């Protein structure tokens, strides 16, 4: 995907956090339909259909009522789930109405993508970031950040690895 196409897909609340000249390499957005919602709605529908077939055939019309809180939960999920950007300089996690998390790639000591078997199959995972603090707090002191339930976590880990490798190449090139 080109840099211009990637820039168009970045949500406005996240695009305001980018510095001039900072290019987005990878973007992770919340999925349009979370699997948990599909499973819950499917279970409710099957239970209501079975109940309707056994007890009263006209009862299936009431199947809309349990779905209303789920639609509200879905809307909240889409609003509050962060958009995670990997740029050429940092990792930014930006959610609406929440303070953004910005981690410079130069300060990133380590990162890990953790996925269970089901999470791997569904494409979700948790990303752990270990960061050197900007102040000298002593030897061996790091800050740890956890980004949980991230869609497409494996490609996010690959993008972070590639950005770190490019940053090291640029740093080594400056030394030469």
DOSELUM-700575 format. One record per residue (C-alpha): residue number from 0; residue in one letter; chain; z, x, y. Coordinates in Angstrom, 3 decimals, m for minus. Layout:
<pts>
<pt NUM 'A' 'A' <Z X Y>>
...
</pts>
This chain:
<pts>
<pt 0 'X' 'A' <0.000 0.000 0.000>>
<pt 1 'X' 'A' <m0.886 1.334 3.419>>
<pt 2 'X' 'A' <1.702 2.132 6.075>>
<pt 3 'X' 'A' <0.480 m0.722 8.278>>
<pt 4 'X' 'A' <0.715 m3.268 5.453>>
<pt 5 'X' 'A' <4.211 m2.033 4.637>>
<pt 6 'X' 'A' <5.254 m2.306 8.295>>
<pt 7 'X' 'A' <4.061 m5.941 8.403>>
<pt 8 'X' 'A' <6.231 m6.840 5.406>>
<pt 9 'X' 'A' <9.437 m5.436 6.918>>
<pt 10 'X' 'A' <11.644 m8.292 8.201>>
<pt 11 'X' 'A' <12.215 m8.340 11.964>>
<pt 12 'X' 'A' <15.978 m7.788 11.666>>
<pt 13 'X' 'A' <15.320 m4.615 9.654>>
<pt 14 'X' 'A' <12.374 m3.389 11.751>>
<pt 15 'X' 'A' <14.636 m3.190 14.821>>
<pt 16 'X' 'A' <16.713 m0.526 13.048>>
<pt 17 'X' 'A' <13.799 1.880 12.604>>
<pt 18 'X' 'A' <13.432 4.838 14.954>>
<pt 19 'X' 'A' <10.127 5.492 16.711>>
<pt 20 'X' 'A' <7.796 7.359 14.379>>
<pt 21 'X' 'A' <9.852 6.549 11.281>>
<pt 22 'X' 'A' <7.616 5.406 8.444>>
<pt 23 'X' 'A' <8.672 3.050 5.664>>
<pt 24 'X' 'A' <7.909 4.399 2.198>>
<pt 25 'X' 'A' <9.431 1.629 0.070>>
<pt 26 'X' 'A' <10.737 m1.874 0.728>>
<pt 27 'X' 'A' <12.954 m3.986 m1.518>>
<pt 28 'X' 'A' <13.423 m7.624 m0.526>>
<pt 29 'X' 'A' <15.354 m10.372 m2.259>>
<pt 30 'X' 'A' <13.327 m12.183 m4.865>>
<pt 31 'X' 'A' <11.946 m15.572 m3.924>>
<pt 32 'X' 'A' <13.454 m17.269 m6.971>>
<pt 33 'X' 'A' <16.550 m15.634 m8.446>>
<pt 34 'X' 'A' <16.738 m15.875 m12.220>>
<pt 35 'X' 'A' <20.276 m17.223 m12.097>>
<pt 36 'X' 'A' <19.066 m20.217 m10.087>>
<pt 37 'X' 'A' <16.218 m20.902 m12.507>>
<pt 38 'X' 'A' <18.587 m20.789 m15.475>>
<pt 39 'X' 'A' <21.129 m23.040 m13.783>>
<pt 40 'X' 'A' <18.558 m25.628 m12.703>>
<pt 41 'X' 'A' <16.935 m25.552 m16.135>>
<pt 42 'X' 'A' <20.267 m26.063 m17.884>>
<pt 43 'X' 'A' <21.178 m28.970 m15.609>>
<pt 44 'X' 'A' <17.795 m30.597 m16.113>>
<pt 45 'X' 'A' <17.928 m30.267 m19.912>>
<pt 46 'X' 'A' <21.492 m31.618 m20.013>>
<pt 47 'X' 'A' <20.562 m34.597 m17.837>>
<pt 48 'X' 'A' <17.423 m35.293 m19.845>>
<pt 49 'X' 'A' <19.399 m35.242 m23.102>>
<pt 50 'X' 'A' <22.101 m37.464 m21.607>>
<pt 51 'X' 'A' <19.461 m39.846 m20.247>>
<pt 52 'X' 'A' <17.681 m40.091 m23.577>>
<pt 53 'X' 'A' <20.923 m40.825 m25.434>>
<pt 54 'X' 'A' <22.859 m43.026 m22.990>>
<pt 55 'X' 'A' <20.640 m44.650 m20.381>>
<pt 56 'X' 'A' <16.945 m43.986 m19.732>>
<pt 57 'X' 'A' <17.189 m44.643 m15.959>>
<pt 58 'X' 'A' <19.872 m41.998 m15.392>>
<pt 59 'X' 'A' <17.409 m39.119 m14.950>>
<pt 60 'X' 'A' <16.853 m40.172 m11.309>>
<pt 61 'X' 'A' <20.340 m38.887 m10.523>>
<pt 62 'X' 'A' <19.238 m35.414 m11.594>>
<pt 63 'X' 'A' <18.453 m34.598 m7.980>>
<pt 64 'X' 'A' <22.116 m34.715 m6.906>>
<pt 65 'X' 'A' <23.361 m31.563 m8.724>>
<pt 66 'X' 'A' <20.351 m29.651 m7.407>>
<pt 67 'X' 'A' <21.277 m30.112 m3.733>>
<pt 68 'X' 'A' <24.152 m27.552 m3.679>>
<pt 69 'X' 'A' <21.946 m25.166 m5.659>>
<pt 70 'X' 'A' <19.204 m25.388 m3.032>>
<pt 71 'X' 'A' <21.824 m24.593 m0.361>>
<pt 72 'X' 'A' <23.009 m21.625 m2.416>>
<pt 73 'X' 'A' <19.430 m20.451 m2.767>>
<pt 74 'X' 'A' <18.906 m20.613 0.997>>
<pt 75 'X' 'A' <22.122 m18.617 1.543>>
<pt 76 'X' 'A' <20.952 m16.041 m1.004>>
<pt 77 'X' 'A' <17.670 m15.541 0.828>>
<pt 78 'X' 'A' <19.370 m15.268 4.226>>
<pt 79 'X' 'A' <22.208 m12.928 3.256>>
<pt 80 'X' 'A' <20.481 m10.662 0.722>>
<pt 81 'X' 'A' <19.647 m7.331 2.291>>
<pt 82 'X' 'A' <16.235 m5.831 2.748>>
<pt 83 'X' 'A' <16.471 m2.188 1.650>>
<pt 84 'X' 'A' <14.105 0.310 3.218>>
<pt 85 'X' 'A' <13.455 3.866 2.121>>
<pt 86 'X' 'A' <11.939 5.735 5.034>>
<pt 87 'X' 'A' <10.933 9.350 5.447>>
<pt 88 'X' 'A' <14.399 10.083 6.950>>
<pt 89 'X' 'A' <16.947 7.625 5.537>>
<pt 90 'X' 'A' <17.869 4.625 3.418>>
<pt 91 'X' 'A' <18.591 1.426 5.357>>
<pt 92 'X' 'A' <20.174 m1.735 3.951>>
<pt 93 'X' 'A' <19.838 m4.550 6.498>>
<pt 94 'X' 'A' <21.077 m8.102 5.981>>
<pt 95 'X' 'A' <21.114 m10.795 8.625>>
<pt 96 'X' 'A' <24.380 m11.182 10.527>>
<pt 97 'X' 'A' <25.917 m8.164 8.806>>
<pt 98 'X' 'A' <26.356 m4.586 9.921>>
<pt 99 'X' 'A' <23.520 m2.456 8.503>>
<pt 100 'X' 'A' <24.062 0.511 6.225>>
<pt 101 'X' 'A' <22.074 3.617 7.116>>
<pt 102 'X' 'A' <22.267 6.783 5.017>>
<pt 103 'X' 'A' <20.422 9.924 6.091>>
<pt 104 'X' 'A' <18.555 11.524 3.200>>
<pt 105 'X' 'A' <19.827 14.939 4.328>>
<pt 106 'X' 'A' <23.424 13.785 3.710>>
<pt 107 'X' 'A' <22.705 12.161 0.343>>
<pt 108 'X' 'A' <24.463 14.267 m2.269>>
<pt 109 'X' 'A' <23.569 12.133 m5.304>>
<pt 110 'X' 'A' <22.398 8.692 m6.286>>
<pt 111 'X' 'A' <22.385 6.756 m9.527>>
<pt 112 'X' 'A' <20.639 3.603 m10.687>>
<pt 113 'X' 'A' <22.727 1.668 m13.215>>
<pt 114 'X' 'A' <21.219 m1.134 m15.288>>
<pt 115 'X' 'A' <22.400 m2.973 m18.358>>
<pt 116 'X' 'A' <19.918 m4.060 m21.023>>
<pt 117 'X' 'A' <19.459 m7.544 m19.545>>
<pt 118 'X' 'A' <19.308 m6.209 m15.980>>
<pt 119 'X' 'A' <16.631 m3.701 m16.993>>
<pt 120 'X' 'A' <14.568 m6.448 m18.585>>
<pt 121 'X' 'A' <14.898 m8.657 m15.489>>
<pt 122 'X' 'A' <14.313 m5.798 m13.044>>
<pt 123 'X' 'A' <17.733 m5.876 m11.369>>
<pt 124 'X' 'A' <20.290 m3.104 m11.054>>
<pt 125 'X' 'A' <22.983 m1.417 m9.023>>
<pt 126 'X' 'A' <22.327 1.667 m6.905>>
<pt 127 'X' 'A' <25.199 4.045 m6.181>>
<pt 128 'X' 'A' <24.878 6.470 m3.260>>
<pt 129 'X' 'A' <27.156 9.491 m2.845>>
<pt 130 'X' 'A' <27.054 10.740 0.748>>
<pt 131 'X' 'A' <28.533 13.709 2.572>>
<pt 132 'X' 'A' <30.416 12.376 5.611>>
<pt 133 'X' 'A' <29.264 13.547 9.042>>
<pt 134 'X' 'A' <32.731 14.935 9.791>>
<pt 135 'X' 'A' <34.250 17.771 7.807>>
<pt 136 'X' 'A' <37.004 15.986 5.864>>
<pt 137 'X' 'A' <37.589 18.814 3.453>>
<pt 138 'X' 'A' <35.946 20.208 0.387>>
<pt 139 'X' 'A' <34.773 17.690 m2.185>>
<pt 140 'X' 'A' <35.131 14.619 0.056>>
<pt 141 'X' 'A' <32.244 12.164 m0.229>>
<pt 142 'X' 'A' <31.591 8.560 0.720>>
<pt 143 'X' 'A' <30.416 6.218 m2.007>>
<pt 144 'X' 'A' <28.249 3.150 m1.372>>
<pt 145 'X' 'A' <27.247 0.539 m3.935>>
<pt 146 'X' 'A' <24.192 m1.674 m3.529>>
<pt 147 'X' 'A' <24.626 m4.350 m6.221>>
<pt 148 'X' 'A' <22.147 m6.809 m7.751>>
<pt 149 'X' 'A' <19.118 m5.096 m6.254>>
<pt 150 'X' 'A' <15.742 m6.434 m7.422>>
<pt 151 'X' 'A' <13.389 m3.746 m8.665>>
<pt 152 'X' 'A' <16.165 m1.138 m8.690>>
<pt 153 'X' 'A' <14.189 1.312 m10.813>>
<pt 154 'X' 'A' <11.356 1.599 m8.285>>
<pt 155 'X' 'A' <13.954 1.967 m5.516>>
<pt 156 'X' 'A' <15.423 4.941 m7.400>>
<pt 157 'X' 'A' <11.949 6.427 m7.822>>
<pt 158 'X' 'A' <11.236 6.003 m4.093>>
<pt 159 'X' 'A' <14.526 7.694 m3.158>>
<pt 160 'X' 'A' <13.732 10.595 m5.520>>
<pt 161 'X' 'A' <10.266 10.995 m3.988>>
<pt 162 'X' 'A' <11.636 10.872 m0.438>>
<pt 163 'X' 'A' <14.270 13.489 m1.304>>
<pt 164 'X' 'A' <11.621 15.729 m2.881>>
<pt 165 'X' 'A' <9.385 15.417 0.200>>
<pt 166 'X' 'A' <12.341 16.152 2.469>>
<pt 167 'X' 'A' <13.172 19.299 0.470>>
<pt 168 'X' 'A' <9.539 20.435 0.630>>
<pt 169 'X' 'A' <9.527 19.975 4.418>>
<pt 170 'X' 'A' <12.876 21.786 4.728>>
<pt 171 'X' 'A' <11.686 24.667 2.542>>
<pt 172 'X' 'A' <8.444 24.790 4.536>>
<pt 173 'X' 'A' <10.420 25.135 7.784>>
<pt 174 'X' 'A' <12.353 28.103 6.379>>
<pt 175 'X' 'A' <9.204 30.005 5.419>>
</pts>
